[in-house]
Structure formats: C-alpha cells, structure tokens
Amino acid sequence: MRDRALCVHGHFYQPPRENPWTGRIDREPSAAPWPNWNERIADECYAPNTAAEVRGAGGESQRRNNFASISFNVGPTLMAWLAEERPALHRAIVEADSAGAGRFGGHEGAIAQVHDHLIMPLANARDRSTQVRWGLADFRHRFGRAAEGMWLAETAVDVPTLEALAAEGVRFTILAPHQAARIREPDGSWTLAGTAGGLDTGRGYRQALPSGREITLFFYDGDVAHGIAFDGLLHDGAELARRLEATALAGEAPRLGHVATDGESYGHHHAHGEMALAWALDAIERGGRVTPTTYGAWLAAHPSVAEVQCAEGTSWSCAHGVRRWAGGCDCGTGGAGWDYGWRAPLRRALDDFRDDLARRYEAEAGSLLHDPWAARDDYAELRLGSEQVVEAWWHRHLRPRADRAEAVHWLDMQGAALRMFTSCGWFFDDPAGLETRQVLRYAGRALDLAGGVDEGGEPGPEADPLLEALAGVRSNRSEDWNAADELRRILREDRPRVGVSRSAR
C-alpha cells in the first residue's frame, strides 16, 4: 500500500418505517409520488450508487458500483427492507463488499452499525450491549464475515459506548474531528485536540479503555465532509476529486485522507451526487497519486500509535453534545422560533416505560428462558439463523418444557422497546412529524405485547403512567396535538383488530 491513501465513508441509513403490527410500510404521502420514503430514496440514491454513470471527455460512459470503492455502512433496518423489497439491490451491495476484498487486501469496505440507531450515550448498559451484538450479528448474516468496524448513530460517543464495541471485538469507529478531546504522542504528554491543538485527521488514534482494551478512532476531515453535505461540492466531480485528493496529499506521509457523510448525500440530498462521486473516484484512481483504501486496510498497514481521549457525550450533528436527543437545546432542521421543549419529556417518558417493560420481561421471560437478558442479546441469531442455528439457540436458552411462542412474544416486546429509541424520533423539529410518530408506534406495540391494550385498542390502567408523561409532549403545529392522544390514535387505527401477533417479525 502506498503511504498516501483515501477513504470515503458513506453512512446509508433509514429508520424502520414498517407498521410494527403488520410488518409492512403504510403509505407515506410526503414521499409522493413514491408510496414511501424507502422506495423513494432507493430510487434516488441506493440503486444509482450501484450503477453510477461516469462520462468521459469524448462522450463515452461507463457504469461503476460506488459501494465497491468506498467504506460504508448500511443500517440493519434498511438492509432488512432491501432484502425483502429490493433483493437485487441488496445483492448488489453485498457483492460490492465482496469485490472490495481483492482491491483492499482482504479488508472489505462494509462496516457494521448499532442495530436500531440508538443514541448510545443515552442508553443504559444493557441496551448498549444488545445494540452492538444485534448489529454485529446482522452484519455477519448479510455479509458473511465479521465486521472490523462499527458506525455509531450520529457518531454519539462516550467511554462506555467504546467499551461496548471493544468488548465484542470491534477494532475501530469513525468520529467527527471535534469529538477528540486530548491527544498524546508516544512518550509525550497530553495536549488539547481542538482547533488550536494538534489533531491530525490523517491517521488513526488509539483510545485506551478502563477495561484494559483499546479501540482505534478515526476522525474524518470535517471541512471536506461539510463541503460534500452542505456546500455544493457534489455539483462538480472534478472539484470533488481535487478536494478529496488534497486531504491525502497534505502533510507528511504516511497519511490517510478520509471523509464521512450521510450516504444519502450521493443522489438523494443532492441530485446526481452519485455521478460526481463516481467521476471523482475514477479520476483519482487513474491519477495514481493517491491509493483508494478502507479503514481496515489502512489500520492493518499503519497501526495507530498516538493516543486520544474522546470528547464524551458528543455527536456529529448537535453542537451541544447529545442534547438534541435528551432535551435542552434548539438544534433543528429549520422550524424558526419553534419550541424544542418536547424532547426532554419524550425521553423521560420512554426511559421510564422501558424500565417498566424490563421488569415485566424479567418476570415473564424468566420462567421461560434460563437468562432472559442473554437470550435477548442472542435474539438476532433466532431471527436470522439457519434451522441448525435456531435449534441450537432454543437448546441453549429455553427452559425445559417452556413454550417457544411465548418466549418469542416477550422477546418481540423487547425488540419494540429498543426501536422506540430510534434517534430520528428526536432529530426533527416537531413531534407530530413522521419520525416521532413512528417511535410512538413502537411504544404502542410494546405496550400491546405487554398486555396493556384491550381487544378494542384501548389502553388499560398499566398505560396510565406512560400516557400521563406523554401528555407533556406537544406539537408546534397544533395546540390540540400531544403524544398521549397520538398513542391512543395509533392503538385505535394502526393496530389490526385480529389480536396481538406472536410472530418474530
């Protein structure tokens, strides 16, 4: 490998959109003329990136699968939808990863993602562990190998989160440059890593952890990433190539130039962005001054020696750390003058509800499973595994003569409890929007599976604390809207009238 290398990372993700009772996505009018946002973004971004057109100066053109030339993660909920609704597209992404093995010395481009896109510093230790294990299991199922790295939702990080990754063998993750707090050269002293400090984004850094483990952190080039995402850099493939190449040619060798953005930048947020990326990658490869690589390949050739301490409780999309998902800041997407005070009561309501569900799960699943929490950690194997793997799972976790369907019922309740923390529920400006209503649907599904809803869709007394807390989650758009009433509507209208499914879906 040459000592001047480039890695472009794309974070491809959509939150789960399915009706949690039916497993199907209901029509989403805001995505029109497509039936839902998954279909729309698949056509605007995911599919085009598997066959991006590169036009030559003489008018000739070729197609290239961008996924084969970059580092990327695709969220497990999105990959599950692709596998069912767009199997050829799912296959093209997986095959692109396999093709990368030959190009990058056995270090393919795909990395894993925490399963349900939770903000990990706001999760409890048990949920952090499950999210990592489910994400890694889903990755093994789809890509046929262990993941070297893992993407954190919104790159939100703290030391317990890094411990959860390292405990499962994850070697690296990717962060924004402002998420480095202090750095230290070998045998040197700690120095600040901010703008006035000495952070060099052109290499990886080792973070030592209290457990004695360590993990490598890569801090992407923030200026170029911002240019791709927000400043129109995808309007010109030649300029994109120049800026990307410059990140690898700056400073002293060896150097890794690398950027990370939402993968949807390439085609959805910016029309034809996949063409700009393909043109730039093609030009860089033909130029030969910089070698395309992946994080795993770079780390194998250039083990990290300098140390870092991450800035705990930070993320890439909130200037206030992780308060966008906990409450107490005004980060939004453009609702001028709007009140963001709804975020904190939503977080408190669902945190308390999660704890209530945990107690119910222990009481009910404890009579069915040897260790209910260990079984939850391994639940991805039951949902995704072969017949042999599934039978081994039951042998390992199920108590003698316990009912399998009953065990799945309570495990599904926990699945819904985790999905109600999908980060998108807090990201946007108003709780009456599609994303927050979706996390409320998962809360309703969990309540239903816990036995807190009658056959007519009316919540029972067990739901009173949750509904009381959700009443404080109010919309900026309508004085009459609150999350408690929305949950009642969901239970009346979105929940099928055929009883509660005990399917693992």
N, C-alpha and C positions, 0 to 999 in steps of 0.2 A: 504493500500500500504506500502511495506517495504521502508526503508529510503535509500536503495542502489538500484538504478534503471538504466536501459539502454534504450536509444532510438537511433535507427539507421534510419537516414533520407536519402531517395533517391529522387533526382530531375530528373524525367523522362521527357525528352523533345525532340521534333524535331521541327524545324521551318516549317512553311507552305511551301509545295512544289508544290501545285497544280498550273497549268496554271490558272491565275486569270480570264481568259475569259471563259474557259470550265469547271473549277472546277475539272479537272482530272489531275493526275500527269503524265507528259510526261516521256518517258523512260530516265533513268539516267545511261549512260554507266559505270560510275565509280562505280556503285553498283553491277555490274555483278558478278555472273550470275543472281542475282535478278533484276527485272525490275526497281526498285527504292530503295532509301535508307530507306524509311519507311518499305517496305516489308522485306528488309534485317535485319534491327535492330529488327523488330518484331519477326523474327525467331531466331535471335541470343540472344535476351535479354528479351523482354516483355513477350512472350509466355513461355519461360523457367522459368521465375520467378513466373509464376502462377502454375507450377508443377515441382519444383526443386527436384532433387533426393537427398536423404540422405542415404548414405550407412553405414550400421553397421559393427562392427568388424567381425561378423560372416558371412558377405556376404549378409545379408538381406538388403532390401532397402524399403524406403517409399517415398512418394511424399508430398511436402508441398507447399502451396501458400505463398511465401515470403511476398506478399503485405499485408497479414493478420497479420504479426508480426512486421511490421516496420511502421514508419512515412513516408509519401511520398506525392509528388505532381506529377501530370501528366499534361503537358501543354494542354490548351484547344484545340489548333490546332491539336495536336496529338490525343486527345480523340475524336475529331470530325472525324478524319480519321479512327480510330479504330472502332467507332460506325458504319461507313458505310462499311468499307472493312473487318474488323475482329470483327464482332459483338459478337462472343463467347468470344473473348479475352477481349473486352470492358466489357462484363458482368462479367467475372471472376475477373476483377479488382474492379468493383463496389461491387460485392458480398464479396470480401475480406475486403473491408472497413466496410461493414455491420457486418461481423463476428467480427471485432475488437471492436465493441461496447460492446459486452458481456465481452470480455477479459479486456478492459481498462476502465471499469466503465462508459460507455456511451460516452467516448471521443475517437472516431474512429481515424484511422491513417491518412486518407487523409486530405490534406490542399489545399487551392486554389493557383493559380498563376496569376500574372498580365497577361492580356489576350494575347497580341501579343509579349511578351518578349522584350519590350522596355527597354532601359536603363533609368530608371525613373528620376535620377537627371538631365538628358539632355533633358527631355520632358518639355513642358510647363504645366502650372497648369491644363488647360482644358483637355489635353491628359492624364495626370496622373489620374485625376478623372475618366475618361472614362475607362481607362485600369483596374482600381480597380473594378469598377462597372460591367464591362463585365466579368471579371474573376470570381467575386463572383456569378453572375447570371448563368454563365456556370456551375459552381460547383454545385449550387442548382439544376439545371436541371439534371445533371448526377448522383449526389449522394443523392439527395432527402433531403438535410438538409443544414443549414447554415454552412459556414466554420469558424472555430475558428482562424486559422492562414492563412498566405498568403506568398508564396515564391516570392521574388524579383528577376528579371532577373539578373544573375551574382552577386547576393546579393548586387547590387549597391544601395547605400542608402544616403539619406540626410534628414534633418528635414522635409521639405515639403512633401517628399515621405511618411514618417511616419505619418504625419498629414493626408494624403490622405487615408491611411489604417485605422487609428483610427476613422476617420470621418464616415466610413462605418461599424464600429463595429468589425474590425479585432483586435484580442486580442494579437497576437504575430507574430514575424517573426524570421528568423534564419540568423545569420551572421557569418563571419569568425572572429577569435579572434583578428586579427589586426584591426578590424573595431570598436573596443571600444577605445575611446579617454580618457575618465576620468570616475572614479567610486567614489561612496561615500556610506559609511555605514550609517545607520540611526543615526542622530545626530552627524555625523562625518564631516570631511572636504574632499574636492575633492582631489583625487590623480591620477597620471598618471596610465593608464591601460596597458601600453606596456609590453615588456619582463621584464623590471625591476620593473614593477608595480605589483598591487595586483589582477589582473583579475583572477577570479576563474570560469573556464568554467563549473563547476559542478552545477551551479544554474542559474536561470534567473535573469535579471535586469530590473528595471522599467526605462523607459525613459519618463520624464515629457515633455510635448509639450506646445508651446506658447498658444495654444487654451484653455489650461486647461485640455485637455485629456491626457491620457498616454497609452503606449504600452509596452509590455514585449519583451525584446530582449534576445535570446538565442545565445551564442557564442560557436560554436562547438569545439571539441578537434582537433586542427589543425594537430598535429603530426600523430594521428591515421588516420585521413582523408587523409593526404598526403600518408601514407603508403598504404591505400586501392587504391587510384587513381593512384599512380606513382611508388611505391616501392615494388610491388610484394606481398603485404600482402594477396592477394586473391589466391596465389598459395598453401596455406596451411590452411585448415579450422580450425585446432586445434590452430595454431598460431593466426589466426584471432580471435578466441574465447578468447584466453588468453589476447590479447591486448584490445579487447572490454571490457571484464570483468574488467580489470585493471583500465579503465577510471572511472568506477563506484565505485571501492573499494579504490581508492586513497583518501587521505584527510579525512576530518571529515564528518560524516553523519549529516543531510540528504544530499545526493549527487546524481546528475543525470549525468551519463556518456553518452555522445552523440556525434555522428559524422554526417557529411553531405557530400555527394559526388554526382556527376552525377550518376543517376540510371543506366546509360548505362555501368558503370564500371562492373556491375554484369552480364557479359555474352557477351557484345559487345566489349568493350575495353579490357577485359580480358576473354578469352575463359573459359567457365565453372565457371565463377565467381559467378553465382547464386547458384551453388552447394556448394561452400565454405561458402557463406552467410547462406544457409540453414543449413549446418552442424554446423556452429558456433552458430546460434540461437538455434538449437535443443540442443546442448551441454550446453549452458548457462541456458536454461530453466530446463534441467534435473539436473544441478548442484545445483540450488536453492539458490545460494548466492546472485544473482542479479535478480531483477524483471524487465522483459521487460515492457515498457510503451510507451506512446505517450506524446508529448509536452502538449497537452490539459489536459491529466490526471495528469501529474506532476504539472502543474500550478494550477489545482483545489485543489490538496492536499498540495502544497507548494507555496502559493502566494509570489511573488517577493517582497522583502523589500529593498534591496540595489538599489541604483540608478546608472544610466550610462548616459553618453553623447556619442552618436555615433561619429565616425570619418567621417565627412561629405565628400561626393564626393569620397567614396571608394568603392571597389568591391572585390570579391574573386579571380579574375583572371587577374588583372592588378596591378602591383606594383606601378603604377603611378596614381592610383585613378580610373578615368573613361576615361583617355585619349586614351585608346585603341579604344574607340568608338567616340572620338571627334577629334583625331589627336594630334600629338606631343609626341608620344613615339614609342619605337620599339618592344613592346610586339608582339609576333607572334607565329607561330607553326613550325618554322624551316627553313624558307627561308633565309639562311645565306647571309648577305650582301645586302638584298633587301631593297628597299626604301618604307617606310610606309607613305610617304607624301600624298598618295591618300586619306587617311581617312578624313582629315580636309575638303578638297573641296567637298567631297561627303556629309559630314554632312551639310555644309553650303548650298549646292545646294538643298538638300531635306528640310532643315528648311525653306528656302525662298519659295520653292514650296508649302510646307504645308500651309504657311501663305497666299499665293495666293489662294489656294484651299479653305481656311477658308472664305476668303472674297466672293468667288463665292458661297459657300454653304449658307452663310447668306443671300445673295441677292436672290438666287433662292428658297431655302427651307423656307425662312422667309415668303413667300407668301402662303406656303402650311401647315406649322406647327406652332402652337402657339409659341413655344420656340424651335428653331432648335437644340440648344445645349442640352437642357433637353431631347429632343427626341433622340438625339444621345446617351446620357448616358443610356437611357432605351431600346436601339435598340436590345439588346440581348433578351429581352422579346418577341419582334416581331419575331425574327428569330427562337426562341426555344420554345415559349409558346404554350399552348393548344389553341384550337379555341376560347374558352372563354377569355383567357388572351389576345389573339391577338385582338379580338373585343374591349376589354376594352382599349387596347393600342391606337387603332385608335380613340376611343371616347375621350380619354384624350388628344391626341396630334394633331390630324388632324383638320385643319380649315374647316368650313362648305363648302361643295361642292368642296373641293380640291381633286385632283386626287391621289389616293393611289399609283399607279405605279410610278408616277412622284416623289412622296416623297421617295419611296424606291430607286429610281435611285440616288438621291442625298445622301441618307444615305449610299448606297453602295460606292459612291465616297469617303466618309469619312472613310469607312472601309478600302479601299485600301490605303488611305493616312496614316492611322495608321500602316498598315502592312509594308509599305516601310521603317519603322524604326526598323524592327526586328533585334535584336542585332547581329545575325550571319553575317549580311552583312558587318560588320566591323571587325569581330573577327579574320578572317584568313589572310593569307599573301598577297593575290593578288585579286584585284577587278574583274579580269576575271574569277574567280572561281564561282562555282555553287551558293554559298550563296549570293554574291553581285549581281550577275545577277538576282537572284530571287527578291531582293528588287527593282531592276530596272524594273522588270516586273510589280510590284505593282505600281510603279510610272507611267508606261505606261498605266496601267488600269485606274488609277485615272485621268490621262490626257485625256484618251478616254471618260470617263464618264463626264468629264468637257466640252466636245465638242471641244477638241483641236486636234482631229485627223480626217482626211477625210476618205471617204469610201475606198480609196485605201491604207490606212495605213500610209499616210504621215502626219507628224505633221504640224499644222498650225502655224501662227505667235505667237499665245499665248504661244507656247512652246519655243520660242527663248531664253528667259532668262534662262530656265532650261537647254536647250541644251548647251548654252554658258558656263554655270557653270560646267556642266558635262564633257565638253571637257578637263578640267584640271585633270580629274580622269584617270590616265594612268596605264597600266599594267607593271609589272616587266618582264613578259614572252614575250611580243611582243611590239616592238616600235610602231606598227601600231594600237594597240588597245586602245580605250578610251571609257568612259562610254556614251558619247553622241552618238557615232556611234553604240554602243551596243543597246541603247534605240531605235534608228531608226530601227535596225535589228529586235528587238523584235516586234515593231509595224508592220513591214512588214511580218514577218514569224510566230510569235506566236499568233497574233490576228486573230481570224476567220474572214472570209470575208462575214459574214452574218449580219453585223451591230452590234451595241452595245447591249448586253443583259441587260434587266432591271430586271433580276431575283435577288432575295435577296441572292442568293448563292455567 
